[in-house]
Amino acid sequence: MHIDEITDAVTQTLATLLEVDSAGLDVERSFHEMGVDSVLIVGMSAEFEDRFGVSLDPELGYLHDTVRKISQHLYGVINQARAN
């Protein structure tokens, strides 16, 4: 899976959870600055597990706190899972 596809999926998922237009999300802005709370962080991790078929830390959004960072992390996890 290409990094751009993952970034688009992360952006769309976050926009849906925040109930905003995905075009307005800044991929470099921290989730905290966007108003993402602990409930949304856990929900986001669950959404990504379902969507990408990988197991993730529920605190993923704290460890990787922007769309760009979380997308890069997911890229590595997804491609490692496919290689195994």
matplotlib code that plots the C-alpha trace (Angstrom):
import matplotlib.pyplot as plt

x = [0.0, 1.3, 1.9, -0.5, -3.3, -2.7, -2.5, -5.8, -7.4, -6.1, -7.3, -10.8, -11.1, -10.1, -12.4, -15.3, -14.6, -14.3, -17.2, -15.3, -14.3, -11.2, -9.9, -9.5, -7.3, -3.6, -1.5, 1.2, -1.1, -1.2, -4.3, -4.4, -4.6, -7.4, -9.4, -8.9, -9.5, -8.7, -12.0, -11.3, -7.7, -8.9, -11.6, -9.1, -6.9, -9.8, -10.8, -7.3, -7.2, -10.4, -9.5, -5.9, -6.1, -3.3, -3.0, -2.3, -1.6, -4.8, -2.6, -1.4, -2.5, -0.5, 2.6, 2.2, 0.3, -0.2, -1.8, 1.7, 3.3, 0.5, 0.5, 4.2, 3.9, 1.0, 2.9, 5.7, 3.3, 1.2, 4.1, 5.8, 2.6, 2.4, 6.1, 5.5]
y = [0.0, 3.4, 6.1, 8.5, 6.0, 5.6, 9.4, 9.8, 7.1, 8.6, 12.1, 10.8, 8.8, 11.7, 14.1, 11.7, 11.4, 15.2, 15.8, 18.2, 18.4, 16.4, 19.0, 21.4, 19.1, 20.1, 16.8, 18.5, 19.9, 17.9, 16.0, 17.9, 21.2, 19.7, 18.9, 15.1, 13.7, 10.3, 8.8, 9.8, 8.5, 5.0, 5.2, 6.1, 3.2, 0.8, 2.2, 1.7, -1.8, -2.7, -0.8, -2.1, -5.4, -4.8, -4.8, -1.3, 0.3, 2.0, 5.0, 5.3, 8.9, 9.9, 8.2, 9.6, 12.9, 14.2, 12.8, 12.7, 10.8, 8.3, 7.6, 7.0, 4.6, 2.8, 2.5, 0.6, -1.6, -2.5, -3.3, -5.3, -7.3, -8.0, -9.1, -11.7]
z = [0.0, -0.9, 1.7, -0.1, 0.1, 3.8, 4.4, 2.5, 4.6, 7.9, 6.8, 5.9, 9.1, 11.3, 9.4, 9.9, 13.6, 14.0, 11.7, 9.5, 5.8, 5.1, 2.7, 5.7, 7.8, 8.1, 8.1, 10.1, 12.9, 16.1, 17.1, 20.4, 18.4, 16.4, 19.5, 19.3, 22.8, 24.3, 23.2, 19.6, 19.8, 20.8, 18.2, 15.5, 16.4, 16.2, 12.8, 11.5, 12.8, 11.0, 7.8, 7.4, 9.2, 11.6, 15.4, 16.8, 20.2, 21.4, 22.2, 18.6, 18.3, 21.3, 20.1, 16.5, 17.0, 13.4, 10.3, 8.7, 11.6, 12.0, 8.3, 8.2, 11.2, 9.6, 6.3, 8.2, 10.1, 7.1, 4.9, 7.6, 8.1, 4.4, 4.3, 7.0]

ax = plt.figure().add_subplot(projection="3d")
ax.plot(x, y, z, "-o")
ax.set_aspect("equal")
plt.show()
